[in-house]
Amino acid sequence: MMDSNQTTEQKALKPKQITACDNCRKSHVSCGPGRRQLTKCRDNHRQNDLALDYGESPSPTMLSSEPQEEPTFSMERDFLVKSFSNILSSSTITSFSSDKVESNSLQGGLSTNAAAYFDSLLSYLSNYFPESFAIDEASDPYDTRLDVKGDQQRYLKHALSMGWCTERDIEEINLFAAGFKEKRSQVVKFISPDQATQMRTEFLNHLQNCIHSSNETDTPCIIWLQFGIVYHANQAYRDFTGFSEPLPMHYDRFLLLEAFRYPQTFDSKIVRERIMHCHEKFNMFPVELKIWNNEQNLPLSYRKNPVSEQEEGYIDCVMSVTVKRDTFNMPVIFYGSFIPSIEVLHKMHSNP
């Protein structure tokens, strides 16, 4: 009888397995498969700090229907370390854990120390892999909590240093961004939660369709979102340019500014007017496409990167951009294809 009670008690005390949510990148009880649940998870993440809030009742949308036991701090810590073991070397994890774990003892209170530990760990990991954090929040065009003014200014400052734009361009971009933000705020204000969910679902469906379409073609393609996040590059693009970094990429990487650039003689204002302001779904622009690794022996033109001060190879291309817009005509997905210019093709065939 005692053994039976002990077995039952052990089962009751066995914690629910913790999984990492693909949306918020924090560890918590899995909210189950499906984008609807994951969207609710993201929306409730801030009210449910670290999923269970260590003693307070979390939102029911973040938990499964099964009764859950409160996880321990050590279990959360061990999960995060194991989750990133295939990303960072074991020596890196070990050195960080040995430095941090001792200073975050449980004597000062479980919730405070746990939150501080996770913040420091995620901050540490983000130094190595910034693309792994805030991707879903930043790629959600209907998230009213987004305030990307600071990120946008860093992006524009980097664009200016790269020669992508002028001071006058930045003034016009800031004016456009202010209008875009106001329009988005008005749009979000007048749609119901069900409509917002439907629009997010449509957005994700469009994104997956674009990814599938790009993977089915042999034309080099990349897909980026409204905050400069390069979300996907097809295999043809990787083979043609030698690009090998994992995607999606956080906008702090400034990959979009590095992947291609407009010629200095081309007025980039045309791009903003044709892509952002008009209703055209299909646009073509002259660009210089960066070649990371010239395994194809392409005839390159070299330019000095003003930031890294390294010589980088480019080829002249025609970029075709298809813009996916939502119900309110807001541009949310950009699908770019690259075709070498006539001059480049002549050089390729004349110098086999």
C-alpha positions, 0 to 999 in steps of 0.5 A, a space after each residue: 500500500 505504501 509503495 502504491 502511494 509512493 508511486 502515485 505521489 512520484 507521478 504527481 510530482 513529475 513535472 511537465 516536459 518543457 519545450 521551447 516555443 518557436 514564437 517567443 524563443 523562451 522556454 515554457 510548457 508547450 502550447 501545442 502545434 498549430 499557428 493559432 495556438 502559437 499566436 495566442 502564446 505570443 500575445 500572452 507571453 508578456 502577461 505570463 512572464 516565463 510561461 508560468 510566472 512562478 506562482 501566479 496563474 498563467 493565461 489558460 491559452 498558454 497551457 495544455 488541458 492537462 494539470 501542470 506542476 510548477 517547474 523548478 528553476 533548475 529544470 528551466 535552466 537545464 532545459 535552456 542549456 540543453 536547447 542551445 547545446 547544438 548551437 553553442 559549443 559545450 565549452 562555451 555553455 559550461 564556462 557561462 553556466 559556471 560563472 552565472 549559476 553560482 551568482 543566481 542562487 535561490 536564496 533571494 526568491 525563485 521568481 526574481 533570480 529565475 527571471 534575472 538568470 534567463 534575461 542574462 542567458 538570452 542576452 548572452 546567446 543573442 550576442 552569438 545568434 541575434 537572428 534567433 530572437 524577436 523574429 516572430 514579433 518583428 515579422 508580425 505586421 499586426 503587432 501593436 506593441 512594436 516600436 521599431 523607431 530606434 531599430 529603424 534609425 540604426 538601420 538607416 544610419 547603417 544604410 547611409 554609411 553603406 552608401 545606400 541612401 543620402 541624408 535627404 533620402 533618410 528625411 523622406 524615409 522618416 516621413 514615410 515611416 511616420 505615415 506608415 506607422 500611423 496608418 498601421 495604428 489606425 488599421 489595427 484599431 478598427 479590426 476585431 481580434 478575429 479579423 486580426 487572427 484571420 489577417 495573421 493567418 493569411 499573412 503566414 499562408 502568403 509567406 509559406 506560398 512565397 517560400 514554396 514558390 521560390 524553392 520550386 524555381 531555379 532563379 535566385 530569389 530572396 524574401 524579406 519582410 517590412 522591417 528589413 528582415 531577410 526571411 528566406 533565400 532559395 537554393 538557387 540564390 545560395 548557389 549563385 552568390 555563395 551565401 551560406 548564413 542561416 535564415 531568417 535573419 534579424 534586422 540588426 544584421 542589416 543583411 538586406 543592405 548587404 545582399 544588393 544595392 542600387 547603382 549610385 546613378 539610380 534614384 532610390 526614391 523611385 523604389 519607395 514610390 513604386 513599391 510602397 505608394 502605388 498598387 503595382 505588384 510587379 516592379 523591376 530595378 537595376 541593382 548590384 548583387 553581392 557575390 559572397 563566394 564566386 564559385 561560378 566564376 562570374 565577371 565581378 566588379 569590386 567595391 570597397 565596403 565603407 563599413 568593413 573596408 573590405 573589397 566585395 564583388 558584385 554583378 549587375 542584375 535586374 531585380 524583379 520585386 513582387 509585393 504582397 499586400 494585405 486587405 488594407 493594401 499594406 505591403 507585408 512581403 517582398 519577393 525579389 528575383 535576380 537576373 544577370 544583366 545583358 553585359 554580364 551574360 555577354 562576359 559569361 559566355 565570351 569567357 567560358 
